[in-house]
Amino acid sequence: MQERFLSSSRGDQETKLRPREMYPGLGLQSNRSFANAHLTEDSDTTIQHWAIYKSRYEDWQSYFGLEATLAVYSHPDISLNQTTSAIVWVVYGQGGPADQFNAIHVGWTVNPQLYADTRARFFTFWTADGFQNKGCYDLRCEGFHLLNGAVIAPGDVIDPVSTGKGTTSDITFRIFKDETSGDWWLYYGQEDNNISPVGYFPKTLFGGLAESSTGIDFGGYVDFEKGGVGPPMGNGRYPGEDDAAYFKGVQYISRHGEGYLPTQLRDYVNNKDCYQVGNFDFGKFYYGGPSGCTN
């Protein structure tokens, strides 16, 4: 398949990263790595909440990819200063020097400030220097190589989406490090269709992530301005309620491209009064919570 390399052909210019373009959810905060953001308090202006599963972070542990199927929802009532997402984070260097932190983020998001609408978007993000200068969302800078004929491009609208009334629309994607080239490839499919290649992040973009990842996390994320209220996470229902949002078919990808069920995961929820994550059972879990959170 022929490669199509894009940076500004969709009208986007390569610019120095502004805070909102650094990490889906960091909002107007100062630069901060994903690993540190898990452990820090909210900024003066933004509240953040996670309901996710985290992999083991060990010096000797290496990860090479993940595949998952996610239910997707749009949120027409979300406000300009709210973001809601379901994300896979592929990271390297958490806990180390900030400028050596590498990450790739993939998932769906409703982010009116970034996309100027309230539709669900398939998005990617990458950084090679801890959210300082190297990296961007989607195709907004040189980095991700999009293939000609790809079924979707990062930043595109996902259609159809789930209705929340028993009709569910899923997407499946795989992000993995190719054993031969060393590049991080992205595959995508919808409604149980076979996944197909979208493109890749060249290994030359990264430092440590050029060799492997030291952590892969996944789940729900929201942010909103202090003084406001939180948006729905997932489809606005808690795990255990009918038709709650989910990840399913979750499997790590080995160095040789083989799938295997994650083990030794730990859940991370920083405000269970607002958002929750259910048990991880055979590659599936439910997550989410309603709008209205104020802390």
N, C-alpha and C positions, 0 to 999 in steps of 0.2 A: 504494500500500500504506500502510495506516495505521501511524503511529508509536506505539510503546509505550515510554515513558520510565520506566526503573526505577532506583531507588537502594537502597531497603530492602525492596522487596516480596518478595524471596526470603529475608528473614530477616537480611540483612546491614545493619549500621548504618554510616553515614558516620563514619569516624574518622580521626585523624591517622595517616599512614603509619608502620607499624612497619618495621624493616629488611627483614624477610622479604617484605613486601608491596611493596617498592620495585622489585625487579628479579629475575626468575626466575634465581636463581643467586647473588645477592649475599648470601644467607643471613643471617648475623648481623653482617655488616660494617657499618661506618658508612656514611652517605650518600655515594654516589659515582656519577658519571655513567657511562653505558655506554661512552662514548668513552674516558674515563680508565681505566675498569675493564679495557679491553683491554690497557692498557700498564702497569698497576701489579702489584706483587707480591701474593701472597695475604695475607689478614688473619691475625691471630693465631689465629683459630679455624677458618677456612674455606679450602679449596683449590678453585680454579676451573680448568676446562679448556674451551677452544674448539677446534672444527675447522670452520672457516667460510670463506666467500668474502666479501671486502670490496670495496665500490665505491671509485672514486676520490674522495678528499676534496679538492676544490678550491674556492676562493672563488667561482669563476664557475659551478661545476657545480650543476645543479638536477635533482632527481628527483621524479617524480609518482606512483609506484606500482610494484607488482610483483605478478605472478601466479606461483604454483608449485603443483605436486602433490607430496605427501609421503607416503611409507609411514609408517604409524602402528603403534606397539607399546605394549603394557602390560608392566609389569615387577612381577609379584607379589612378588618377593623383595627389592625395594628397601626400604631402611630409612628411618626417620623423618628422619634427618639427611642424606639424599641427595636430589638432584634430577637428573632427566635430561630434556632438552627438545630439540625441533627448532623453530627460531625464525626469523622474519623481523623485523629491526630497521629501522624507518624513523626516521631521526634528523635533528636540526638543531642546529647550534651546537657540535659536537664540537671541543674545543680552546679554546672561548671561555669566558666567565664561567659558572661552574657553575650559577648560578640562572637562566640564560637557555637552558639545555639543554632541548630538547623531544624527545620520543620516543613512538613507538607500537610495541608489540611484539605479534606475532600468531604463533600456532603451536600445537603440541601439547606437553603436558608431563605427566610423572608426578612429583607433588610431594606426598608424604604429609603434610608439615607444613602445607601450605596447604589441602589438600582432604580430609585425614583418610582417604585410601585410596590404593591403588596402581594405580588405573585411569588410562588415558590420557584427558586432558581437552583440549578446545579452549579456548584461553585468549587473552585480550587483556590488555594493560597500557598505560597511558599516563602520562606526566608532562609538566608544563608549566614546571617550575622546578627541574630537576636533582634529582628524587627527594626534594624537601624536604616540601612540603605539598600540592601540587596534582597529583592523580592516584591511580590505584588499579588493582588487578586487576579484570577482568571487570565486574560490575555492583555493585561494593562501594562506589561513591560516585556522585554525579551526574557525568555525563560522556558515556558512550556511550549513544546512542539506539537502542534495540532495536525492530525492526519487529514489529507483530502478524503472526503467521503465519510468522515466520522458522523455517527448518528446524532451526536450532540457536541456542543462546544462549551467549555467552562464559561459560566455567566448566562447561558441560555435558560429560558423558561421551561419548566417541567409541565407537561400536559399529556394526559389528564392527571389530576390529583385526587386524593381521597376526599369523600364528601363528609365523613364523620357520621354517616347514617347507615352504616353497614356496608357501604361500597368503598373498598380499599384499593388504592393504586400504589404500586410498589416500584421502586427502582433497585437495581442491583449494580454494584460496582466493585471492582478489584483494583487495588493499588499495590504494586509489588515490584521488587528489584529483580530485573532480568539477570539471570545467571551469566549469560554470555556478554552482554554489552555493559552491564552494571548500571544502566539507566533505570529510573523508576517509571514503570509503565502504568497507565490508567485504562481500564476497560469499563464499559457501561452497557446496561440493558434495561428494558422496562417491560412490565407486565409479563414476567416469566419468559421473555424472549432471550435467546442466547446473547450473552454479552460479547461485545466486539471492541476492538481497540479504538480509543479516542486520541491518544498521543502519549507523550512521555516527558518527564523532567530529566534532562541530561545529568549524569553524575557529576559532570564538570561544574555544575552550579554550586555544589556543596563541598563542605569540609568533611566532617565525620560521617554524614549521611551518604557520602559517596561509597562508603564501605558497608554500612548496615545501619539499622535503627536500634536505639537502646530502649525504646518504648513505643507502644501503639495503644492508644486509648480511644474510647468511642462512647457516644451517648448524646444527651440533650444539653443545650446551652441557651440561655437568654441573657439579655442585659436591658437596662432601662435607666433613665435619669433619676437621680435622687429627687424626692418630692413628687414623683409620678408613681405609676403602678406598673407592675410587671406584666408582660404579654403572656399568652398561653405558651406552654412548652409542649411539643408534640402536637396533639390535637386538643389539648386543654383538659384531658382526663387523667386521673391518677391511675397507676398500675392497679389492676384488680377490677376497675370499672369496665363496663362493656365497651368494646371497640377502642381501647386505649392504644396509643401509638406504640410501635415496636421496632426493634432490630431483630432479624432472624437470619438463620443460615450463616452466623458469624463464624469465620474460621481464619486462623492465621495461615500464612503462606510460608513454606520452608524455603531455605536457600535454593533448593532444587525445584521449586514451583509446586510442591505438593501441599494440599490443605490439611490442617489438623485443628482439633477443637482447643480453644484457649483453656488453660488451667491456671490456678493460682492468681486469679483476678481478685481485685478488691473494689468494692463500690465506693464512690465518692459523691456525696450529696451535701452541699454546704448550707442548705436550709430546707429541712424536711417538712416544715410547716407550709412551704410554698410548692415545692417540686419533689418528686420521688422517683426512685428506680426500683424495679421489681427484681426478683431472683433471676439469676442467669442459669437457664436450664437447657442443656443440649443445643447451645448456640442461639438461644432466643431469650429476649427479655422485653418487658414493657417499661415505659417511662413517661413522665410528663406531669402536668399540673395545670390548673386553670389560671386565667388572668386575675389580676387584683392584688398580687403580692406587693407589699409596701416596705419590706425590709430585706 
